[in-house]
Amino acid sequence: MTELLSPELVVLDASLGSSPADVIRHLAGLVADAGRATEVEGLFADAYAREQKTATGVPGGIAIPHCRSTAVTVPSLAMARLSQPVDFGAKDGPADIVFFIAAPEGADQQHLKLLAKLARSLIKKDFTASLRAAGSQHEVVSLVNDALGLSAPAPATAGAVAAGGASAGAGSSAGPVSAGAASSTGGGSARRIVAVTACPTGIAHTYMAADSLVAAGKDKGVDVQVETQGSAGATPLAQSVIDAADAVVFAVDVDVRDKERFAGKPYVQSPVKRGIDEPGVMIDEALSVAADPNGRRVVAAAGASSSASGSGSASGLAESFGGKLKRSLLTGVSYMIPFVAGGGLLIALGFLLGGFDITKYADTIVVKNNLFSLPTEFGPQAWGPLGAYIGAVLFKIGALSMGFLVPALAGYIAYALADRPGIAPGFVAGAVAGFMGAGFLGGIVGGLLAGYVAHWLASLPAPRWLRGLMPVAIIPLVASIIASGLLFVVLGGPIAFITKALNDWLTGMSGATAVILGIILGLMMCFDLGGPVNKVAYAFAVAGLSAGSATNAAPYQIMAAVMAAGMVPPLAMALATVLDHKNFNATEHENGKAAWLLGASFISEGAIPFAAADPLRVIPASMLGGALTGALSMAFGAGSKAPHGGIFVFFAIDNFIMWVVSIAAGVVVTALATIALKRYVGKKAPETAEAVPVAA
């Protein structure tokens, strides 16, 4: 493997300027002069842009400017020991030791792990003291190689211990980091915290924050286990470890992957740099939140998603095929929902102002008319010329937004499987599926094809000169050709046939068939309260909205049944706390107050605190009421042109009164069933232990 650091990349006891930009430019020049980057300015621009997002100075007089750049051809380090320290934003003053980490866009995992290990070494005082005392460039290179375990033979550097007991060396930098992992299984009185660290680049701050939190936990007698979501991959914390934790610390500058794993846990969240600068304070804050019944809890909001682990993550290696497939589908659905929610509400507003006939006039009106030249031709249901014009504009914006439904679904399924290189081929495959008439099913198939092909291409060895092009050109090109080509040539036609047959069946639904479908959808919506089964039912309803019309109301009826059933559990739990005060503890009564608004807004997760505390009673009761609501909604012919919003989108709901009656019936049945189960089935006194609060 090519050396990360060589003597010509080391500068000792020199003044490189008075600002971070001066130092970074000089070190970028060293990397380019050594033939490890194609240009100085491109590398400097990428590194300085990263510096402007978050200062890279850390306690101890250290700075670690770093970046990924297409200008870099070989993963490299450049180091400067400054005679004139420069302020890189650390709280304890300017830095005299600066390590510049330059990684290519397509850096391999082995190099990324070494870079991560170097970052971790820089928070060790003995290592930085040795760097300050080094007498030559060769001595600095030797010290760094020893820290990275590249000198032969070299014992593992003492440091953070990965879960399972391995030292946090190059080979384990992606694993969970623990302060006293052994204590997590014994000693019930031990305080436990889990943490996630992540920075935009995922090279330095991610791992330094992890080790800082572990060290601070050790000093405080707190068992801290950290999941590093960085470029070197991420091995998820075991769910049993998360469940046993008192609180969670999120030291992150980016979204937390699979955040729903921590649902219900007390948490604090700050930028990743604070995890380096103030790890002890963050741990104290987390313990304080854990002791506060009204403290913040992690709640998976409706439509919240798990982010993709990426093709190179270690978590992907640990997942079963089925688990990875489920995660990718849920990711696609979750990223799709904002397109559909906004688009659906805009279409509903367009119908409200412009009437159902706006579909015939919208294109002509938005092109030929404006606020100063209102249309003269429009449907009789429109609110006059102004209503017709605004309705046409809103309808067209909504329709265009809905047009992203299948491409977004496919694109983010592929993203979940292959990270960023999968997005473009996934979107293209989704667009092809839409063009072929393959719809929602075609989008799923196209996204999976694009994601798996992109993941496979990313795993292939590539020559050094090609690595930078792989994620930005080669993988998107080849994956698009394969996935979209298969849809055009082989799969698109059969899937389109199935989609058409399904739509025809739904269009012809009436009577008992419609009621049975309502029961099934109601059961699914209440089975896991925002989980995978709930999301599948919701996605099924949302995907059909674009096919709804004045003459084809079945998709609107399915959407209404799904939304109504999803509102039942939180509303029912709120009602149950009012009807039966003694069988719910004080915290549950507080949660019940919030559940009124959450349920009315169609946020099924408002019932999660109750289900988590008593799943064997709450979930069956919720499913019973949800099934009744779904059946009644379908039987009454209620329809919703909006995919979200609950009672607040009343203007988009047909037969609104009977739709509300359907919800009320399910709420009453679920509330009474819950009360009966709590009183007479395995009865026990309400506990004083805290339930998980949910903020309205």
PyMOL commands that set and color helices and strands:
alter all, ss='L'
color gray80, all
select helices_A, chain A and resi 7-9+20-33+40-53+109-121+125-133+137-148+170-172+181-185+205-220+239-244+259-262+272-277+279-291+314-318+321-354+358-368+384-402+405-418+420-436+439-459+464-467+470-507+511-527+532-547+554-579+581-583+586-600+604-613+615-636+646-652+656-680
alter helices_A, ss='H'
color red, helices_A
select strands_A, chain A and resi 10-14+57-58+62-63+66-69+76-86+95-104+161-162+177-178+192-198+223-228+247-252+267-270+639-640+653-654
alter strands_A, ss='S'
color yellow, strands_A
deselect
rebuild
show_as cartoon
